[in-house]
């Protein structure tokens, strides 16, 4: 990431390879052959630390490129593994928190992503026999870090952009819970080796984080781009994005995922947010115990709960153009229409 200027990135959203998960052994060992040696010698703690030392190089760059007040959101899972007949947990999330602390970047309250599963056997080990079974890991972490203090918005333009990038009151209550229930995502990858190494998070995860911790037209970085989910979420949110991926097998996948996703599919996220808000307002008005709604958003032609939501403005993706290895997004100028009109026109244009 040496070609990214220092203090130029507003938000990092990423999910690195998970140390001590076998499907990432090869790609981790390709960065440092000592990792393969440690694993072959059954030295699990050394292998764990060597893997994280490779990730530490990325976190050091993240600390450099982040602006003061910028956030880093890292999805990581802990690992369980049996080496030399010894079963153990390898706490990846704790090791990454320690790495950021050494860089002088504090950890904020984190999110536990509970990965929904229909698996009937929610244990590991000897089943019903005491002292021989282990709980199953059904969650991953979304670690939240902020460089420096709170982000400052000094100019009238920045203050307005912040207001237009606001989220709904009821979204705040859902998104800023420390427990998320989100389903995983299926991968469209033809390369078998790349598929084995892919564990992409669902679109909703980076989409929420981008809207929670950045503003429209901000720059989002994903140093482990994978299948390009973060880039798609940034496009859907009217953010700029930069991505890096070490596996060349993913290049075609990234391009295909971005090029083959119709604007309507990304705009659906906006329509869904507006529809959910409209339903929320409808139900709230029917509840005699709730206070009268006093605020109104003229951009959306909808009531809102707080004054901070009055200037929310969404922009619909009209077209994606690829030029010189980059994608350029063009957004529609339908902001001033009502939410209902927006939906009708968007459907007509398809």
C-alpha positions in Angstrom: 0.0 0.0 0.0 3.0 2.2 -0.4 1.3 4.1 -3.2 -1.4 5.4 -0.9 -0.7 8.7 0.7 -0.5 8.9 4.5 -3.5 10.2 6.3 -5.7 9.9 3.2 -8.2 7.0 4.0 -11.4 7.7 5.8 -12.4 4.1 6.6 -10.9 0.6 6.4 -13.3 -2.4 6.1 -11.7 -5.8 5.6 -11.4 -9.4 6.5 -7.9 -10.9 6.4 -6.9 -14.6 6.2 -7.6 -16.2 9.5 -4.4 -17.5 11.1 -4.4 -21.2 12.0 -7.4 -22.0 9.7 -6.0 -24.6 7.4 -7.3 -23.3 4.1 -5.0 -20.2 4.6 -1.9 -22.1 5.6 -0.4 -22.0 2.1 -0.9 -18.4 1.3 0.4 -17.4 4.8 3.4 -19.7 4.4 4.1 -18.1 1.0 4.8 -14.9 2.8 7.1 -16.5 5.3 8.4 -20.1 4.8 9.1 -20.3 8.5 5.4 -20.7 9.0 5.3 -24.0 7.1 8.4 -25.2 9.1 6.6 -24.4 12.4 3.5 -26.3 11.3 5.5 -29.3 10.1 7.3 -29.2 13.5 3.9 -29.1 15.3 4.9 -25.8 16.9 1.5 -24.3 16.9 2.2 -21.2 19.0 5.2 -20.2 16.8 3.1 -20.7 13.7 0.3 -18.6 15.2 2.7 -15.8 16.0 4.5 -15.9 12.7 1.2 -15.7 10.8 0.2 -12.6 12.8 3.5 -11.0 12.2 2.6 -11.0 8.5 -0.7 -9.4 9.3 1.0 -6.9 11.5 2.7 -5.4 8.4 -0.7 -4.6 6.9 -2.0 -3.1 10.2 1.1 -0.8 10.3 0.2 0.4 6.8 -3.5 0.8 7.9 -2.3 3.0 10.7 -0.3 5.1 8.3 -2.9 5.7 5.7 -5.9 6.3 8.0 -6.8 9.9 8.6 -7.1 11.2 12.2 -10.6 10.2 13.3 -10.8 7.4 10.7 -12.0 4.0 11.5 -10.8 0.5 10.8 -13.3 -2.3 10.9 -11.8 -5.8 10.8 -13.8 -9.0 10.5 -11.9 -11.9 12.0 -12.7 -15.3 13.3 -10.9 -17.2 16.0 -9.5 -20.7 15.1 -9.7 -24.1 16.6 -7.2 -26.8 15.6 -5.7 -30.0 16.6 -1.9 -30.2 16.3 0.1 -33.1 17.7 -3.1 -34.4 19.3 -3.6 -31.2 21.2 -6.9 -29.4 20.5 -6.8 -25.6 21.2 -8.3 -22.2 20.5 -6.2 -19.6 18.7 -7.7 -16.2 19.6 -7.1 -14.2 16.4 -9.2 -11.3 17.5 -7.2 -10.8 20.7 -3.9 -10.8 18.8 -5.1 -8.2 16.4 -6.4 -6.0 19.2 -2.9 -6.2 20.7 -1.3 -5.3 17.4 -3.4 -2.1 17.1 -2.7 -1.2 20.7 1.0 -1.3 20.0 0.4 1.1 17.0 -1.3 3.5 19.4 -4.8 2.9 17.9 -7.4 2.1 20.6 -10.0 -0.6 20.3 -13.7 0.6 20.5 -16.6 -1.6 21.5 -16.7 -4.5 19.0 -19.4 -6.4 17.2 -20.0 -10.1 17.5 -21.3 -11.5 14.2 -23.4 -14.5 15.0 -23.3 -16.7 11.9 -26.6 -18.3 11.5 -26.4 -22.1 11.0 -28.8 -25.0 10.8 -26.2 -27.5 11.9 -27.9 -29.8 14.5 -24.6 -30.8 16.2 -23.5 -27.7 18.0 -20.5 -29.2 19.8 -17.1 -30.6 19.2 -15.5 -33.6 20.8 -17.1 -36.6 22.5 -20.7 -35.7 22.4 -22.5 -36.4 25.7 -19.5 -37.6 27.6 -18.3 -35.1 30.3 -14.9 -33.5 30.1 -14.4 -34.3 26.5 -16.6 -32.0 24.5 -16.0 -28.4 23.4 -18.4 -25.6 22.5 -18.7 -24.8 18.8 -17.7 -21.4 17.6 -20.7 -19.9 15.9 -19.6 -16.3 15.8 -16.9 -14.1 14.4 -15.7 -10.7 15.4 -16.0 -7.3 13.8 -13.2 -5.3 15.6 -13.6 -1.5 15.6 -10.6 0.8 15.9 -10.3 4.6 15.6 -7.2 6.5 14.9 -6.9 9.6 17.0 -9.9 11.4 18.5 -13.3 12.1 17.1 -13.5 13.2 13.5 -14.0 16.9 13.1 -16.4 18.5 10.6 -15.4 22.2 10.4 -16.6 23.5 7.0 -20.3 24.0 6.1 -19.8 21.6 3.2 -18.6 18.8 5.5 -21.4 19.4 8.0 -24.0 19.2 5.3 -22.4 16.0 3.8 -22.5 14.5 7.3 -26.2 15.3 7.6 -27.0 13.9 4.2 -25.1 10.7 5.1 -27.1 10.1 8.2 -28.9 6.9 8.9 -32.4 6.5 10.3 -33.1 6.4 14.0 -34.3 2.8 13.9 -31.2 1.8 11.8 -29.0 3.3 14.5 -30.7 1.1 17.1 -30.1 -2.1 15.1 -26.7 -1.4 13.6 -25.1 -0.2 16.8 -26.0 -3.3 18.8 -22.9 -5.4 19.6 -24.6 -8.6 18.3 -25.4 -9.0 14.6 -27.3 -11.9 13.2 -26.4 -12.1 9.5 -26.4 -15.0 7.1 -23.3 -16.0 5.2 -22.9 -15.7 1.4 -22.5 -18.1 -1.4 -19.4 -17.6 -3.6 -19.3 -17.4 -7.4 -15.7 -18.6 -8.0 -14.6 -20.9 -10.8 -11.0 -21.2 -9.7 -10.9 -24.1 -7.2 -7.9 -22.9 -5.3 -9.3 -19.4 -4.9 -12.7 -20.9 -3.8 -11.0 -22.9 -1.1 -9.4 -19.7 0.3 -12.6 -17.5 0.1 -14.7 -16.8 3.1 -16.3 -13.6 1.9 -18.6 -11.8 4.3 -22.2 -11.0 3.3 -22.9 -7.7 1.5 -24.9 -6.4 4.5 -21.8 -6.5 6.8 -19.6 -4.0 4.9 -22.7 -2.0 3.8 -23.7 -1.3 7.4 -20.1 -0.5 8.5 -19.6 1.9 5.6 -22.8 3.8 6.4 -22.0 3.8 10.1 -18.5 5.1 10.0 -18.1 7.1 6.8 -19.7 9.9 4.7 -20.8 10.0 1.1 -17.7 10.6 -1.2 -15.3 9.3 1.5 -12.6 6.9 0.6 -12.9 3.3 1.8 -9.9 0.9 1.8 -10.0 -2.9 1.8 -6.4 -4.4 1.9 -7.8 -8.0 1.5 -10.4 -7.4 -1.2 -11.2 -11.1 -1.9 -14.3 -11.2 -4.1 -14.9 -7.5 -4.1 -17.8 -7.3 -1.6 -16.4 -4.2 0.1 -16.1 -2.4 -3.2 -19.7 -3.2 -4.1 -20.9 -2.0 -0.8 -18.9 1.3 -1.2 -20.4 1.8 -4.7 -23.9 1.2 -3.3 -23.2 3.8 -0.6 -21.7 6.4 -2.9 -18.2 6.1 -1.5 -14.9 5.9 -3.3 -12.9 2.7 -2.6 -9.5 1.2 -3.0 -8.8 -2.6 -2.8 -5.8 -4.9 -2.8 -5.8 -8.6 -3.3 -2.6 -10.8 -3.3 -4.3 -13.8 -5.0 -4.3 -13.1 -8.8 -7.0 -15.8 -9.2 -9.4 -13.3 -7.6 -8.9 -10.5 -10.2 -11.3 -12.0 -12.7 -13.8 -12.7 -9.9 -13.6 -9.1 -8.6 -14.2 -7.7 -12.1 -17.0 -10.1 -12.8 -18.7 -9.4 -9.5 -18.7 -5.6 -10.1 -19.4 -5.7 -13.8 -22.2 -8.2 -13.6 -24.1 -6.6 -10.7 -26.9 -4.5 -12.2 -27.3 -1.0 -10.7 -30.8 -2.0 -9.7 -29.4 -4.7 -7.4 -27.3 -2.1 -5.6 -30.1 0.5 -5.6 -32.4 -2.2 -4.0 -30.5 -1.5 -0.7 -31.6 2.1 -0.8 -35.2 1.1 -1.7 -35.2 -1.4 1.1 -34.0 1.1 3.7 -36.7 3.6 2.6 -39.4 0.9 2.6 -38.4 -0.3 6.1 -38.4 3.2 7.4 -41.8 3.9 5.9 -43.2 0.7 7.5 -41.5 1.7 10.8 -43.2 5.1 10.7 -46.6 3.6 9.8 -46.4 1.2 12.8 -45.2 3.9 15.1 -48.1 6.2 14.3 -50.5 3.3 15.0 -49.1 3.0 18.5 -51.0 5.3 20.9 -48.2 5.1 23.5 -45.7 6.7 21.2 -45.1 10.4 21.0 -46.0 12.5 18.0 -43.4 12.5 15.2 -42.3 16.1 14.8 -39.6 16.0 12.1 -39.8 15.6 8.4 -37.3 14.8 5.6 -38.1 16.8 2.5 -35.6 14.9 0.3 -37.5 11.7 1.0 -40.9 13.2 1.6 -41.1 11.1 4.8 -41.4 11.8 8.6 -38.3 11.0 10.7 -37.9 10.6 14.4 -35.0 13.1 15.0 -33.8 16.4 13.6 -30.5 14.7 12.6 -32.4 12.7 10.0 -34.0 15.7 8.3 -31.3 16.0 5.6 -30.7 12.3 4.7 -30.2 12.1 0.9 -29.8 9.0 -1.1 -28.2 8.8 -4.6 -29.1 6.0 -7.0 -26.4 4.3 -9.0 -27.1 5.0 -12.7 -24.1 3.4 -14.4 -20.7 1.8 -13.8 -17.9 2.6 -16.3 -14.6 0.7 -16.4 -11.7 2.7 -17.6 -7.9 2.2 -17.1 -8.4 -0.6 -14.6 -10.8 1.4 -12.5 -14.6 1.6 -12.1 -16.3 5.0 -12.2 -19.8 5.2 -10.8 -22.3 7.7 -12.1 -25.2 8.5 -9.8 -28.7 9.8 -10.7 -29.9 13.3 -9.8 -33.2 12.2 -8.4 -32.5 13.4 -4.9 -35.2 16.0 -4.7 -38.1 13.7 -5.7 -40.1 11.8 -3.1 -39.1 8.3 -2.2 -42.1 6.9 -4.1 -41.3 8.8 -7.2 -37.7 7.7 -7.0 -38.7 4.1 -7.1 -41.1 4.5 -10.0 -38.6 6.3 -12.1 -35.8 3.9 -11.3 -38.0 1.0 -12.3 -39.0 2.7 -15.6 -35.4 3.3 -16.5 -34.5 -0.4 -16.2 
